[in-house]
Every structure is written in structure tokens, then in C-alpha cells.
Amino acid sequence: MKGFVQAFAGLNLSPRPIRIGPYQGMMIANAPGIDPSTYVYLVAYGRLYEIICPERESGGCDMPKSLSFAPTVRSPEELGLFAKPKE
């Protein structure tokens, strides 16, 4: 996150704490891009999440309010989300 903020030093992006359920994270609002976006970084169940939410014309991003995290039941490999290496 520090590199992200430093890359856009002229925009005065200020990370702010955010809580999603029992998880504490950091949020950067109004990040530059095709559409301004909100970036959320947090750790839940031992995994680091980077969540990017484009901001609506009305302003802001409502998505973090609707997130929840649960322990994994199946691994990404079990779900076939990664290609198997060729032998």
C-alpha cells in the first residue's frame, strides 16, 4: 500500500482504517484510474485481500459494507482454479 500511495504522491491519498466485521484493514478512497476507485486491504483467515471498488457517480463505494469472510472449506486447487503444471 505504501508504494501505491507514493506512486501518486501529488494526489495526497490518505489511507484510513476500516473495519469489516471483526477484521481491521486500510482503505484508500478516490484512487486514480479510468474511474476513481476505493482500495481496501485487509487480512482475514490468514489471507491478504486487495479489494477494488469503482466509485459510483453519486460518490463513494458501498461494497465494503456488504462483505463478509468465512473460513475456507475447499482450496483453490480443489476447485480447479489453478492450471495443473504440464509434465
C-alpha beads as a LAMMPS data file, in Angstrom:
LAMMPS data file: protein, C-alpha beads

87 atoms
86 bonds

1 atom types
1 bond types

-500.0 500.0 xlo xhi
-500.0 500.0 ylo yhi
-500.0 500.0 zlo zhi

Masses

1 110.0

Atoms # bond

1 1 1 0.000 0.000 0.000
2 1 1 2.873 2.343 0.787
3 1 1 4.176 2.038 -2.794
4 1 1 0.698 2.768 -4.153
5 1 1 0.418 5.974 -2.121
6 1 1 3.974 7.024 -3.022
7 1 1 3.322 6.448 -6.739
8 1 1 0.598 9.100 -6.585
9 1 1 2.219 11.419 -4.039
10 1 1 0.884 14.518 -5.791
11 1 1 -2.711 13.407 -5.179
12 1 1 -2.428 13.344 -1.384
13 1 1 -4.032 9.905 -0.971
14 1 1 -4.557 9.153 2.701
15 1 1 -5.057 5.560 3.853
16 1 1 -7.741 5.306 6.541
17 1 1 -8.606 2.441 8.878
18 1 1 -11.693 0.418 8.006
19 1 1 -13.442 -2.391 9.862
20 1 1 -15.320 -5.134 8.042
21 1 1 -16.899 -7.401 10.623
22 1 1 -14.150 -8.313 13.083
23 1 1 -11.366 -7.509 10.586
24 1 1 -9.367 -4.296 10.625
25 1 1 -7.946 -3.074 7.313
26 1 1 -6.884 0.044 5.462
27 1 1 -8.811 1.909 2.781
28 1 1 -7.704 4.402 0.143
29 1 1 -10.592 6.361 -1.413
30 1 1 -10.528 8.328 -4.676
31 1 1 -7.595 6.366 -6.121
32 1 1 -6.881 7.338 -9.730
33 1 1 -7.801 5.178 -12.699
34 1 1 -10.264 5.107 -15.585
35 1 1 -12.862 5.577 -12.871
36 1 1 -11.857 6.718 -9.372
37 1 1 -11.848 3.683 -7.088
38 1 1 -11.679 2.718 -3.443
39 1 1 -8.979 0.202 -2.496
40 1 1 -9.345 -1.895 0.648
41 1 1 -6.540 -4.047 2.061
42 1 1 -7.183 -6.480 4.914
43 1 1 -6.194 -9.877 6.257
44 1 1 -8.880 -12.460 7.038
45 1 1 -8.238 -16.089 7.923
46 1 1 -4.546 -15.744 7.104
47 1 1 -5.064 -14.340 3.593
48 1 1 -4.360 -10.833 2.371
49 1 1 -7.158 -9.299 0.314
50 1 1 -6.938 -6.342 -2.055
51 1 1 -10.474 -5.245 -2.887
52 1 1 -11.026 -2.646 -5.611
53 1 1 -14.391 -0.933 -5.884
54 1 1 -15.105 1.639 -8.619
55 1 1 -16.817 4.667 -7.147
56 1 1 -20.296 5.449 -8.370
57 1 1 -21.301 8.757 -9.931
58 1 1 -23.201 9.516 -6.728
59 1 1 -19.854 9.251 -4.933
60 1 1 -18.284 6.598 -2.788
61 1 1 -18.266 2.842 -2.782
62 1 1 -20.888 0.849 -0.863
63 1 1 -19.301 -2.561 -1.405
64 1 1 -17.239 -2.897 1.821
65 1 1 -20.453 -2.707 3.865
66 1 1 -21.753 -5.881 2.219
67 1 1 -18.603 -8.032 2.572
68 1 1 -18.186 -10.926 4.953
69 1 1 -15.449 -13.527 5.341
70 1 1 -15.648 -17.188 6.316
71 1 1 -13.070 -19.939 6.756
72 1 1 -12.206 -21.790 3.568
73 1 1 -13.926 -25.112 3.024
74 1 1 -12.090 -26.119 -0.161
75 1 1 -8.761 -24.969 -1.542
76 1 1 -8.430 -23.106 -4.862
77 1 1 -6.686 -26.221 -6.223
78 1 1 -9.669 -28.422 -5.273
79 1 1 -11.961 -26.018 -7.091
80 1 1 -9.816 -26.212 -10.245
81 1 1 -8.935 -22.516 -10.142
82 1 1 -5.269 -23.130 -10.974
83 1 1 -3.979 -24.839 -14.082
84 1 1 -2.039 -28.018 -13.405
85 1 1 1.629 -27.851 -14.464
86 1 1 2.455 -29.734 -17.646
87 1 1 4.635 -32.765 -17.109

Bonds

1 1 1 2
2 1 2 3
3 1 3 4
4 1 4 5
5 1 5 6
6 1 6 7
7 1 7 8
8 1 8 9
9 1 9 10
10 1 10 11
11 1 11 12
12 1 12 13
13 1 13 14
14 1 14 15
15 1 15 16
16 1 16 17
17 1 17 18
18 1 18 19
19 1 19 20
20 1 20 21
21 1 21 22
22 1 22 23
23 1 23 24
24 1 24 25
25 1 25 26
26 1 26 27
27 1 27 28
28 1 28 29
29 1 29 30
30 1 30 31
31 1 31 32
32 1 32 33
33 1 33 34
34 1 34 35
35 1 35 36
36 1 36 37
37 1 37 38
38 1 38 39
39 1 39 40
40 1 40 41
41 1 41 42
42 1 42 43
43 1 43 44
44 1 44 45
45 1 45 46
46 1 46 47
47 1 47 48
48 1 48 49
49 1 49 50
50 1 50 51
51 1 51 52
52 1 52 53
53 1 53 54
54 1 54 55
55 1 55 56
56 1 56 57
57 1 57 58
58 1 58 59
59 1 59 60
60 1 60 61
61 1 61 62
62 1 62 63
63 1 63 64
64 1 64 65
65 1 65 66
66 1 66 67
67 1 67 68
68 1 68 69
69 1 69 70
70 1 70 71
71 1 71 72
72 1 72 73
73 1 73 74
74 1 74 75
75 1 75 76
76 1 76 77
77 1 77 78
78 1 78 79
79 1 79 80
80 1 80 81
81 1 81 82
82 1 82 83
83 1 83 84
84 1 84 85
85 1 85 86
86 1 86 87
